[in-house]
Amino acid sequence: MDIIRIIIAILVPPLGVFLQVGFAGAFWLNLLLTLCGYIPGIVHAVYIIAKR
């Protein structure tokens, strides 16, 4: 299941984080990072998914 989440995180980073943690603080941080730049959002999303 983590492989699918990582693939989703590469395509749509906030969705990948949402599937992992829900509407927690990490989701909102990832949304902000994705709006500021796509690559920081991907890095953060993959980190959140790999960490848990």
Contact map, one row per residue, 1 for C-alpha under 8 A:
1111100000000000000000000000000000000000000000000000
1111110000000000000000000000000000000000000000001100
1111111000000000000000000000000000000000000000000000
1111111100000000000000000000000000000000000000000000
1111111110000001001100000000000000000000000000001000
0111111111000001000000000000000000000000000011001000
0011111111100000000000000000000000000000000000000000
0001111111111011000000000000000000000000000000000000
0000111111111111100000000000000000000000010011000000
0000011111111000000000000000000000000000010011000000
0000001111111000000000000000000000000000000000000000
0000000111111111000000000000000000000000000000000000
0000000111111111100000000000011001000000110010000000
0000000010011111110000000010011001000000100010000000
0000000110011111111000000000000000000000000000000000
0000110110011111111100000000000000000000000010001000
0000000010001111111111000110010000000000000010011000
0000000000000111111111100010000000000000000000000000
0000100000000011111111000000000000000000000000000000
0000100000000001111111000000000000000000000000011000
0000000000000000111111110110000000000000000000000000
0000000000000000111111110010000000000000000000000000
0000000000000000010011111111000000000000000000000000
0000000000000000000011111111000000000000000000000000
0000000000000000000000111111100000000000000000000000
0000000000000000100010111111110000000000000000010000
0000000000000100110011111111111000000000000000000000
0000000000000000000000111111111100000000000000000000
0000000000000000000000001111111110000000000000000000
0000000000001100100000000111111111000000100110000000
0000000000001100000000000011111111100000100000000000
0000000000000000000000000001111111110000100000000000
0000000000000000000000000000111111111101100000000000
0000000000001100000000000000011111111111110000000000
0000000000000000000000000000001111111100100000000000
0000000000000000000000000000000111111101000000000000
0000000000000000000000000000000011111111100000000000
0000000000000000000000000000000011111111110000000000
0000000000000000000000000000000001001111111000000000
0000000000000000000000000000000011011111111100000000
0000000000001100000000000000011111101111111110000000
0000000011001000000000000000000001000111111111000000
0000000000000000000000000000000000000011111111100000
0000000000000000000000000000010000000001111111110000
0000010011001101100000000000010000000000111111111000
0000010011000000000000000000000000000000011111111100
0000000000000000000000000000000000000000001111111110
0000000000000000100100000100000000000000000111111111
0100110000000001100100000000000000000000000011111111
0100000000000000000000000000000000000000000001111111
0000000000000000000000000000000000000000000000111111
0000000000000000000000000000000000000000000000011111
